[in-house]
Amino acid sequence: MSNEVEKWFVEQKYQRPRFTQSYDYNKLVRDKIADVLIDTYEWNYWVTITFGYRPILSEVEDVLYKSNYRIDKRIVKKTDKSTMGPEERTDWILFPELGGRGLHYHGFIKLNVRPNFKTTSYEDELEWMRTAFTETLDKMNPLISTLTGGEKIDFRIYPRSERRLDNLKMVLYTLKEQVRGENREGFDRVSNIIVSRDDWKPSPISKRRSPDKLEEIPERPNKVSPFDFM
């Protein structure tokens, strides 16, 4: 990854708390790895989402937040529940990486409520999830102002394996930049880890009353405006 791309993200001065001490880096990275490897975080899917070459960080998080909301709304519609409570909302843990075509996020998704795909024409839950991500992210493209030409938000999604070694490989691949991030100048990968339950404070979603339109989705709780620094 060129220094120019690294500089692009640093200069955005996106307002997320920055960890400056090696202890903070080590503790956070260790905690996130432990959550996955010790099976306390029983994730169901591994996902990679790309946003074009040089996206705006605040726009990227808006897309991820709204995608989390929209997919949960789709899930609750495929259940016999009228409301998905905060504790039932889908958990996302997302790790940034600057490589290849620019910023992308690798993440682990835990479904606390499963969609009833058997009432649909989908072969299995994975096919249902792929369609949910495809249709959700297609609507998010206008939210990334830096997309040009034929660029679009893209993704890959894979189910958790029954083989522990396969899952370990996914985790190590995801964290390869996080582990060395504390020794690198520039874009703070650790501070830009997203933990949906902590960062987005998920609210209940009603099958009928909660909005569907992007512009009506409540703003993410951790969004910072310029006036917050005045």
QUIJO-V389470 format. One record per helix or strand of 3 or more residues. SS is the DSSP state (alpha for helix, beta for strand). FROM is the first residue (numbers start at 1). TO is the last residue. Records with the same first field share a line. If there is no record, write none. Layout:
SS->FROM-TO, FROM-TO
This chain:
alpha->3-10, 22-37, 57-77, 86-88, 117-119, 125-143, 164-174, 176-183, 196-199, 214-216, 226-229
beta->45-50, 91-99, 102-110, 154-159
